């Protein structure tokens, strides 16, 4: 092990020594965050944790750089800009500067990095690369800042990003940059001991701006080992995928509500996971897992075969985008009337009326499904010839698929209510896409495309459509189960195992906050006894109701419908319930004329 790795334990020890000192200092100088409606914590918490991390990071870098002989090789422009960003954040912690002023400081720090030659080499034009680097440095800095909305979240995600960057820098033998990355890992790890929920200290803007900017700058300073230009942006994007997704989700949903994306709030990914049914710790650990998976995917992008990467990475991206879209529809804030501003109207028009997100998702599904068809037909190996055929025919496949989707009515349905008929529609859409693409390509390029490609394409495209459209229902099931575990339940019986009873059961299952647990059905039709509806058994008839109420500890009975039920049967149920101390309620579903 080289001396560069000493940076990790040194920074860790300094951090766990400094953070408690800073915590006491925060109380003395009054830098304490009080609980607020737009914040998640419930007790007064010190906010100067960034001082502890920075105080561990900078001395460690200088010390290890000196003893390892890499002091002169350190990226001084990167270090100075990190100091500048920390100081700007610390000033904000004390004086509360405006978002535009905060942005000015970020641009100045980014200018310093770029002036000394560190920028992204993606486009053939340097000016475009410089603009992209500005966007990257400022964007990731603010993404980490926005992610600092729940105990331990921003610190843990930054720790994972720093660890992944350390791996890349170790692989690339960039010792000076490796020292900085490992010092980041150690300083964040020491801070997390005091920041993991329930947090004893927050990092503040001095910490979040410092972490975000330094990590973003390290990813720019690193030179990719991949041979393809796509990896220049794909790898760092995967490393910081979670902050990017969270920032995008918050920005889009706030614009749709007519709110400023820069204001505070409890509508981040972490807060939506709480609404999904997770506890605070579960939400934080889940997001750690997402950050870790995307970081491993970034490493795989460079380590694995390029053809395999083009299969795994898009599938990961599609899965995360679907989950993010699902979280985006959860209600976590008080309803606000949409703004009449031009931006809000444009966002609503594009997302809801023009189905922009669905079309973008289907663009990915079509491309991935078509690629999988080629890749599979070639024995899980894409040659230069097959790749050329794929790229040449992809526009045809896209055009044919979208035409087929519109003709089949794919965009008419609402995702959370997808049923069997919708899945049949998706099957016809996938089949129509493949047939239309096959006819065109075989006419234009006779003999170049095998029939099995289009058969495989039909299968993959249908699976993609079915899985994506069913994903909201699947996630609803998980969410309902999580929420049910958090609500105090009362055991109930549904009287009537017919259509109305099934409807009552579904309504109760979809609304766990009602506090009902359906133990079973009671129905006087003995042919139904022992059968089940949605895994809930028909326990017997009204003659057995007294025994069922006592044995199952039932709190009440819901009569699903009185239509067609003899009055004496209803009276018998009510009398039995009164005798056993159980309540009786009737489900009403009717249409009234409003005059």
TIFILO-99160 format. One line per field, with one value per residue (C-alpha): residue number from 1; residue in three letters; chain; x, y, z. Coordinates in pm, whole numbers. Layout:
BEGIN
n <- c(NUM ...)
res <- c(ALA ...)
chain <- c(A ...)
u <- c(X ...)
v <- c(Y ...)
w <- c(Z ...)
//
This chain:
BEGIN
n <- c(1 2 3 4 5 6 7 8 9 10 11 12 13 14 15 16 17 18 19 20 21 22 23 24 25 26 27 28 29 30 31 32 33 34 35 36 37 38 39 40 41 42 43 44 45 46 47 48 49 50 51 52 53 54 55 56 57 58 59 60 61 62 63 64 65 66 67 68 69 70 71 72 73 74 75 76 77 78 79 80 81 82 83 84 85 86 87 88 89 90 91 92 93 94 95 96 97 98 99 100 101 102 103 104 105 106 107 108 109 110 111 112 113 114 115 116 117 118 119 120 121 122 123 124 125 126 127 128 129 130 131 132 133 134 135 136 137 138 139 140 141 142 143 144 145 146 147 148 149 150 151 152 153 154 155 156 157 158 159 160 161 162 163 164 165 166 167 168 169 170 171 172 173 174 175 176 177 178 179 180 181 182 183 184 185 186 187 188 189 190 191 192 193 194 195 196 197 198 199 200 201 202 203 204 205 206 207 208 209 210 211 212 213 214 215 216 217 218 219 220 221 222 223 224 225 226 227 228 229 230 231 232 233 234 235 236 237 238 239 240 241 242 243 244 245 246 247 248 249 250 251 252 253 254 255 256 257 258 259 260 261 262 263 264 265 266 267 268 269 270 271 272 273 274 275 276 277 278 279 280 281 282 283 284 285 286 287 288 289 290 291 292 293 294 295 296 297 298 299 300 301 302 303 304 305 306 307 308 309 310 311 312 313 314 315 316 317 318 319 320 321 322 323 324 325 326 327 328 329 330 331 332 333 334 335 336 337 338 339 340 341 342 343 344 345 346 347 348 349 350 351 352 353 354 355 356 357 358 359 360 361 362 363 364 365 366 367 368 369 370 371 372 373 374 375 376 377 378 379 380 381 382 383 384 385 386 387 388 389 390 391 392 393 394 395 396 397 398 399 400 401 402 403 404 405 406 407 408 409 410 411 412 413 414 415 416 417 418 419 420 421 422 423 424 425 426 427 428 429 430 431 432 433 434 435 436 437 438 439 440 441 442 443 444 445 446 447 448 449 450 451 452 453 454 455 456 457 458 459 460 461 462 463 464 465 466 467 468 469 470 471 472 473 474 475 476 477 478 479 480 481 482 483 484 485 486 487 488 489 490 491 492 493 494 495 496 497 498 499 500 501 502 503 504 505 506 507 508 509 510 511 512 513 514 515 516 517 518 519 520 521 522 523 524 525 526 527 528 529 530 531 532 533 534 535 536 537 538 539 540 541 542 543 544 545 546 547 548 549 550 551 552 553 554 555 556 557 558 559 560 561 562 563 564 565 566 567 568 569 570 571 572 573 574 575 576 577 578 579 580 581 582 583 584 585 586 587 588 589 590 591 592 593 594 595)
res <- c(UNK UNK UNK UNK UNK UNK UNK UNK UNK UNK UNK UNK UNK UNK UNK UNK UNK UNK UNK UNK UNK UNK UNK UNK UNK UNK UNK UNK UNK UNK UNK UNK UNK UNK UNK UNK UNK UNK UNK UNK UNK UNK UNK UNK UNK UNK UNK UNK UNK UNK UNK UNK UNK UNK UNK UNK UNK UNK UNK UNK UNK UNK UNK UNK UNK UNK UNK UNK UNK UNK UNK UNK UNK UNK UNK UNK UNK UNK UNK UNK UNK UNK UNK UNK UNK UNK UNK UNK UNK UNK UNK UNK UNK UNK UNK UNK UNK UNK UNK UNK UNK UNK UNK UNK UNK UNK UNK UNK UNK UNK UNK UNK UNK UNK UNK UNK UNK UNK UNK UNK UNK UNK UNK UNK UNK UNK UNK UNK UNK UNK UNK UNK UNK UNK UNK UNK UNK UNK UNK UNK UNK UNK UNK UNK UNK UNK UNK UNK UNK UNK UNK UNK UNK UNK UNK UNK UNK UNK UNK UNK UNK UNK UNK UNK UNK UNK UNK UNK UNK UNK UNK UNK UNK UNK UNK UNK UNK UNK UNK UNK UNK UNK UNK UNK UNK UNK UNK UNK UNK UNK UNK UNK UNK UNK UNK UNK UNK UNK UNK UNK UNK UNK UNK UNK UNK UNK UNK UNK UNK UNK UNK UNK UNK UNK UNK UNK UNK UNK UNK UNK UNK UNK UNK UNK UNK UNK UNK UNK UNK UNK UNK UNK UNK UNK UNK UNK UNK UNK UNK UNK UNK UNK UNK UNK UNK UNK UNK UNK UNK UNK UNK UNK UNK UNK UNK UNK UNK UNK UNK UNK UNK UNK UNK UNK UNK UNK UNK UNK UNK UNK UNK UNK UNK UNK UNK UNK UNK UNK UNK UNK UNK UNK UNK UNK UNK UNK UNK UNK UNK UNK UNK UNK UNK UNK UNK UNK UNK UNK UNK UNK UNK UNK UNK UNK UNK UNK UNK UNK UNK UNK UNK UNK UNK UNK UNK UNK UNK UNK UNK UNK UNK UNK UNK UNK UNK UNK UNK UNK UNK UNK UNK UNK UNK UNK UNK UNK UNK UNK UNK UNK UNK UNK UNK UNK UNK UNK UNK UNK UNK UNK UNK UNK UNK UNK UNK UNK UNK UNK UNK UNK UNK UNK UNK UNK UNK UNK UNK UNK UNK UNK UNK UNK UNK UNK UNK UNK UNK UNK UNK UNK UNK UNK UNK UNK UNK UNK UNK UNK UNK UNK UNK UNK UNK UNK UNK UNK UNK UNK UNK UNK UNK UNK UNK UNK UNK UNK UNK UNK UNK UNK UNK UNK UNK UNK UNK UNK UNK UNK UNK UNK UNK UNK UNK UNK UNK UNK UNK UNK UNK UNK UNK UNK UNK UNK UNK UNK UNK UNK UNK UNK UNK UNK UNK UNK UNK UNK UNK UNK UNK UNK UNK UNK UNK UNK UNK UNK UNK UNK UNK UNK UNK UNK UNK UNK UNK UNK UNK UNK UNK UNK UNK UNK UNK UNK UNK UNK UNK UNK UNK UNK UNK UNK UNK UNK UNK UNK UNK UNK UNK UNK UNK UNK UNK UNK UNK UNK UNK UNK UNK UNK UNK UNK UNK UNK UNK UNK UNK UNK UNK UNK UNK UNK UNK UNK UNK UNK UNK UNK UNK UNK UNK UNK UNK UNK UNK UNK UNK UNK UNK UNK UNK UNK UNK UNK UNK UNK UNK UNK UNK UNK UNK UNK UNK UNK UNK UNK UNK UNK UNK UNK UNK UNK UNK UNK UNK UNK UNK UNK UNK UNK UNK UNK UNK UNK UNK UNK UNK UNK UNK UNK UNK UNK UNK UNK UNK UNK UNK UNK UNK UNK UNK UNK UNK UNK UNK UNK UNK UNK UNK UNK UNK UNK UNK UNK UNK)
chain <- c(A A A A A A A A A A A A A A A A A A A A A A A A A A A A A A A A A A A A A A A A A A A A A A A A A A A A A A A A A A A A A A A A A A A A A A A A A A A A A A A A A A A A A A A A A A A A A A A A A A A A A A A A A A A A A A A A A A A A A A A A A A A A A A A A A A A A A A A A A A A A A A A A A A A A A A A A A A A A A A A A A A A A A A A A A A A A A A A A A A A A A A A A A A A A A A A A A A A A A A A A A A A A A A A A A A A A A A A A A A A A A A A A A A A A A A A A A A A A A A A A A A A A A A A A A A A A A A A A A A A A A A A A A A A A A A A A A A A A A A A A A A A A A A A A A A A A A A A A A A A A A A A A A A A A A A A A A A A A A A A A A A A A A A A A A A A A A A A A A A A A A A A A A A A A A A A A A A A A A A A A A A A A A A A A A A A A A A A A A A A A A A A A A A A A A A A A A A A A A A A A A A A A A A A A A A A A A A A A A A A A A A A A A A A A A A A A A A A A A A A A A A A A A A A A A A A A A A A A A A A A A A A A A A A A A A A A A A A A A A A A A A A A A A A A A A A A A A A A A A A A A A A A A A A A A A A A A A A A A A A A A A A A A A A A A A A A A A A A A A A A A A A A A A A A A A A A A A A A A A A A A A A A A A A A A A A A A A A A A A A A A A A A A A A A A A A A A A A)
u <- c(0 138 157 -136 -375 -264 -490 -803 -729 -563 -862 -1101 -926 -908 -1276 -1404 -1191 -1294 -1668 -1761 -1554 -1733 -2067 -2002 -1877 -2199 -2407 -2186 -2208 -2576 -2543 -2827 -3111 -3449 -3727 -3940 -4224 -4002 -3725 -3720 -3549 -3750 -3489 -3246 -2932 -2591 -2514 -2138 -2037 -1870 -1591 -1509 -1491 -1288 -1063 -985 -956 -709 -440 -457 -401 -103 49 13 121 440 531 447 645 339 303 426 194 -123 -383 -342 -609 -854 -750 -774 -1114 -1233 -1114 -1302 -1619 -1594 -1544 -1841 -2059 -1941 -2026 -2372 -2411 -2360 -2509 -2761 -2665 -2915 -2923 -2780 -2490 -2430 -2422 -2162 -1927 -1972 -1896 -1580 -1456 -1539 -1355 -1040 -1052 -1113 -851 -579 -677 -922 -1231 -1443 -1323 -1645 -1715 -1469 -1500 -1322 -1578 -1852 -1640 -1576 -1949 -2028 -1768 -1922 -2265 -2123 -1934 -2215 -2486 -2330 -2245 -2609 -2731 -2539 -2660 -3023 -2969 -2880 -3242 -3241 -3006 -2706 -2826 -2595 -2296 -2355 -2409 -2101 -1904 -2004 -1917 -1578 -1508 -1595 -1376 -1094 -1123 -1102 -804 -626 -684 -549 -246 -325 -159 -202 -573 -608 -481 -752 -1026 -920 -901 -1260 -1363 -1205 -1337 -1693 -1685 -1588 -1863 -2126 -2079 -2245 -2476 -2645 -3009 -3084 -2824 -2629 -2492 -2562 -2297 -2447 -2375 -2005 -2011 -2253 -2100 -1748 -1832 -2030 -1778 -1468 -1615 -1735 -1391 -1218 -1436 -1337 -965 -965 -885 -1107 -953 -1237 -1168 -1508 -1610 -1947 -1776 -1636 -1980 -2152 -1914 -1926 -2301 -2349 -2128 -2351 -2674 -2874 -2812 -2888 -3217 -3320 -3245 -3434 -3735 -3754 -3705 -3969 -4235 -4190 -4213 -4532 -4671 -4556 -4294 -3932 -3688 -3450 -3686 -3670 -3928 -4013 -4069 -3732 -3677 -3610 -3935 -4129 -3986 -4133 -4470 -4409 -4406 -4041 -3904 -3644 -3355 -3494 -3525 -3165 -3029 -3236 -3086 -2739 -2814 -2916 -2598 -2388 -2553 -2501 -2139 -2078 -2244 -1998 -1707 -1866 -1901 -1523 -1442 -1700 -1725 -1868 -2148 -2261 -2246 -2490 -2736 -2698 -2662 -2979 -3183 -3059 -3140 -3491 -3564 -3449 -3640 -3960 -3920 -3850 -4159 -4362 -4227 -4305 -4677 -4690 -4853 -4601 -4698 -5019 -5191 -5100 -5282 -5057 -4891 -5013 -4655 -4517 -4270 -4532 -4781 -4513 -4416 -4778 -4840 -4533 -4568 -4941 -5087 -4794 -4690 -4325 -4203 -4384 -4250 -3897 -3925 -4056 -3767 -3534 -3744 -3751 -3377 -3285 -3527 -3395 -3034 -3111 -3259 -2937 -2712 -2901 -2922 -2544 -2477 -2443 -2175 -2199 -1952 -1870 -2093 -2394 -2345 -2344 -2665 -2823 -2736 -2852 -3189 -3260 -3433 -3664 -3743 -3819 -4047 -4230 -4272 -4414 -4654 -4767 -4801 -5030 -5240 -5274 -5368 -5072 -5089 -5458 -5421 -5343 -5051 -5181 -5493 -5335 -5538 -5546 -5690 -5407 -5147 -5310 -5291 -4921 -4871 -5033 -4826 -4501 -4596 -4700 -4372 -4165 -4369 -4362 -3987 -3919 -4116 -3938 -3588 -3627 -3749 -3470 -3192 -3296 -3112 -2932 -3161 -3253 -3615 -3519 -3408 -3765 -3910 -3676 -3752 -4124 -4060 -3822 -4039 -4354 -4175 -4048 -4392 -4566 -4308 -4297 -4676 -4730 -4453 -4680 -4924 -4638 -4493 -4841 -4856 -4522 -4622 -4957 -4790 -4537 -4807 -5030 -4756 -4745 -5121 -5303 -5546 -5893 -6010 -6331 -6559 -6728 -7081 -7145 -6884 -7016 -6916 -6992 -6790 -6492 -6518 -6527 -6218 -6022 -6113 -5995 -5670 -5598 -5660 -5464 -5505 -5869 -5723 -5912 -5778 -6025 -6014 -6265 -6602 -6937 -7193 -7507 -7431 -7262 -7112 -6872 -6756 -6386 -6314 -6119 -6132 -5793 -5654 -5927 -6133 -6510 -6540 -6906 -7258 -7461 -7527 -7154 -7111 -7134 -6853 -6642 -6678 -6564 -6289 -6135 -6169 -6362 -6427 -6696 -6884 -6922 -7235 -7118 -7469 -7831 -7962 -8120 -8047 -8355 -8437 -8437 -8079 -7963 -8152 -7989 -7641 -7713 -7852 -7550 -7311 -7494 -7475 -7099 -7025 -6923 -7024 -7207 -7159 -7304 -7108 -7300 -7228 -7490 -7533 -7726 -7869 -7748 -8015)
v <- c(0 340 630 791 558 703 998 801 709 1045 1242 1009 1058 1434 1446 1250 1476 1805 1754 1736 2052 2228 2109 2281 2590 2603 2622 2899 3120 3049 2859 2618 2516 2535 2295 2436 2313 2302 2111 1749 1764 1797 1927 2225 2106 2274 2362 2410 2049 2157 2316 1978 1807 2083 2105 1735 1741 2024 1940 1573 1653 1876 1634 1318 1506 1605 1264 1081 1317 1428 1776 1953 1739 1843 2030 2362 2526 2260 2301 2680 2668 2419 2659 2938 2731 2634 2998 3108 2842 2937 3300 3182 2986 3308 3578 3394 3523 3516 3234 3464 3565 3200 3123 3396 3229 2893 3042 3209 2881 2696 2962 2897 2524 2579 2856 2613 2355 2115 2077 1804 1684 1570 1797 1871 2243 2377 2650 2387 2178 2481 2565 2201 2206 2521 2353 2036 2203 2440 2177 1905 2159 2264 1903 1800 2117 2031 1669 1787 1758 1460 1335 1155 1167 1416 1298 930 988 1211 938 679 917 992 620 544 832 700 364 527 742 439 248 542 582 951 967 1338 1330 1000 1168 1432 1175 954 1258 1333 976 994 1339 1252 918 1084 1342 1077 922 1236 1306 967 979 1111 1377 1555 1810 1929 2006 2343 2516 2524 2145 2078 2337 2223 1855 1903 2129 1933 1599 1751 1903 1572 1395 1657 1641 1263 1130 842 506 418 417 561 926 835 729 1081 1192 859 756 1079 1105 758 847 1147 996 1022 1396 1460 1267 1439 1785 1712 1575 1873 2126 1975 1917 2266 2428 2231 2370 2721 2731 2838 2543 2725 2741 2487 2214 1858 1735 1573 1209 1124 1281 1100 771 850 903 573 402 385 513 790 547 309 597 707 353 290 601 488 167 359 568 254 70 365 395 26 73 354 122 -151 85 104 -249 -452 -512 -204 -403 -540 -191 -67 -328 -297 81 178 -83 65 416 319 146 450 692 490 483 857 921 715 912 1233 1159 1102 1391 1524 1894 2085 2126 2451 2595 2574 2901 3090 3178 3086 2828 2648 2643 2508 2235 2128 2128 1917 1668 1608 1710 1620 1313 1421 1190 886 948 995 671 486 624 448 130 105 170 -79 -344 -310 -325 -633 -802 -749 -835 -1157 -1269 -1228 -1459 -1178 -1013 -700 -695 -377 -503 -571 -239 -58 -237 -148 220 241 82 241 552 324 119 436 580 249 200 544 515 174 305 588 362 103 369 314 676 668 475 588 390 319 155 -74 -392 -698 -506 -252 -530 -677 -331 -318 -661 -545 -225 -420 -666 -384 -201 -506 -594 -239 -202 -543 -462 -129 -258 -573 -365 -107 -350 -693 -984 -773 -831 -1174 -1242 -1355 -998 -873 -1167 -1094 -723 -794 -988 -732 -433 -593 -684 -327 -179 -420 -380 -1 40 -209 -63 188 -85 -301 -9 73 -277 -227 121 2 -283 -47 203 -71 -172 182 222 79 -176 -295 -640 -631 -866 -787 -924 -1017 -1193 -1058 -773 -511 -703 -727 -353 -281 -499 -326 15 -81 -230 86 310 166 490 384 144 -169 -522 -741 -1078 -1246 -1246 -1372 -1480 -1692 -1865 -2183 -2253 -1963 -2091 -2180 -1978 -1652 -1306 -1135 -1386 -1310 -1620 -1656 -1784 -1887 -1745 -1534 -1843 -1867 -1489 -1500 -1754 -1567 -1235 -1390 -1616 -1361 -1063 -859 -490 -437 -561 -380 -472 -438 -395 -417 -461 -804 -903 -1006 -766 -1045 -1137 -779 -770 -1097 -960 -641 -830 -1060 -765 -578 -889 -922 -547 -502 -200 -230 -1 -11 73 319 367 573 854 1160 1431 1779 2042)
w <- c(0 -96 146 -37 145 479 393 477 843 913 784 968 1303 1258 1165 1467 1689 1528 1472 1846 1906 1621 1759 2092 1907 1705 2023 2159 1850 1796 1467 1544 1310 1477 1367 1083 865 556 738 855 1195 1516 1764 1755 1574 1521 1158 1131 1064 740 946 1096 755 594 899 859 479 409 673 572 203 283 537 327 15 199 343 18 -203 -401 -251 -565 -782 -599 -804 -628 -840 -724 -360 -370 -537 -272 0 -176 -194 173 275 63 221 571 501 394 718 914 691 466 122 -166 -427 -702 -475 -390 -762 -821 -572 -742 -1083 -949 -802 -1126 -1327 -1124 -1198 -1570 -1602 -1496 -1755 -1592 -1803 -1961 -2302 -2464 -2763 -3045 -2964 -2657 -2587 -2568 -2328 -2107 -2092 -2011 -1731 -1582 -1588 -1435 -1148 -1056 -1110 -893 -622 -600 -631 -317 -147 -228 -121 229 342 579 849 701 341 166 370 293 -79 -94 88 -173 -457 -299 -252 -617 -736 -514 -690 -1032 -931 -782 -1105 -1303 -1075 -1008 -666 -597 -680 -492 -176 -207 -273 21 248 145 230 576 667 556 737 1065 1023 944 1289 1427 1132 1082 1198 1448 1363 1635 1385 1029 768 671 341 430 417 129 -108 -22 -72 -392 -559 -459 -572 -900 -961 -882 -1139 -1397 -1311 -1348 -1694 -1803 -1885 -2122 -2493 -2596 -2574 -2420 -2098 -2054 -1934 -1862 -1582 -1376 -1437 -1288 -991 -912 -1045 -721 -661 -1030 -1009 -685 -822 -1144 -954 -719 -1000 -1228 -961 -816 -1157 -1222 -895 -983 -704 -712 -732 -493 -195 86 123 218 -137 -207 -299 65 183 -90 31 374 203 22 359 469 797 796 842 581 333 391 365 50 -113 -4 -195 -506 -489 -439 -730 -964 -845 -913 -1253 -1327 -1247 -1458 -1753 -1780 -1661 -1855 -2225 -2398 -2563 -2226 -2072 -2336 -2209 -1831 -1794 -1989 -1799 -1469 -1591 -1704 -1370 -1171 -1394 -1353 -976 -973 -1185 -938 -642 -830 -824 -446 -261 -10 -4 36 -299 -469 -767 -1074 -1163 -1466 -1558 -1897 -1763 -1553 -1843 -2076 -1825 -1775 -2149 -2224 -1939 -1934 -2269 -2492 -2290 -2309 -2030 -2168 -2518 -2382 -2184 -2490 -2694 -2449 -2442 -2821 -2851 -2578 -2707 -3062 -2940 -2727 -3033 -3232 -2937 -2859 -3222 -3249 -2955 -2699 -2906 -3120 -3406 -3597 -3881 -3656 -3475 -3808 -3910 -3575 -3599 -3960 -3884 -3544 -3691 -3889 -3577 -3378 -3644 -3693 -3318 -3245 -3540 -3413 -3056 -3163 -3385 -3105 -2847 -2614 -2494 -2405 -2080 -1726 -1587 -1238 -1383 -1641 -1697 -1921 -2216 -2193 -2196 -2509 -2665 -2581 -2739 -3061 -3052 -3013 -3286 -3519 -3452 -3543 -3854 -3989 -3925 -4081 -4398 -4449 -4379 -4588 -4881 -4851 -4751 -4883 -4725 -4462 -4163 -4021 -3931 -3579 -3498 -3537 -3345 -3055 -3089 -3047 -2726 -2573 -2667 -2526 -2202 -2174 -2234 -1998 -1721 -1742 -1755 -1471 -1253 -1078 -973 -844 -648 -516 -367 -188 -72 62 248 407 505 645 887 1027 1088 1389 1247 1342 1228 1025 827 495 463 100 -117 -447 -677 -411 -153 -389 -454 -80 -26 -303 -164 184 49 -152 150 444 640 706 963 856 824 635 811 584 410 535 276 302 -29 102 -244 -176 162 168 -147 -151 -310 -344 -93 166 254 275 632 640 657 897 1111 1184 1233 1614 1636 1378 1563 1890 1759 1518 1758 1502 1569 1307 1000 669 472 113 -30 82 -274 -317 45 252 534 791 693 753 1083 1189 1115 1310 1608 1622 1604 1883 2099 2045 2071 1705 1494 1161 858 508 194 -23 -393 -571 -822 -712 -934 -836 -888)
//
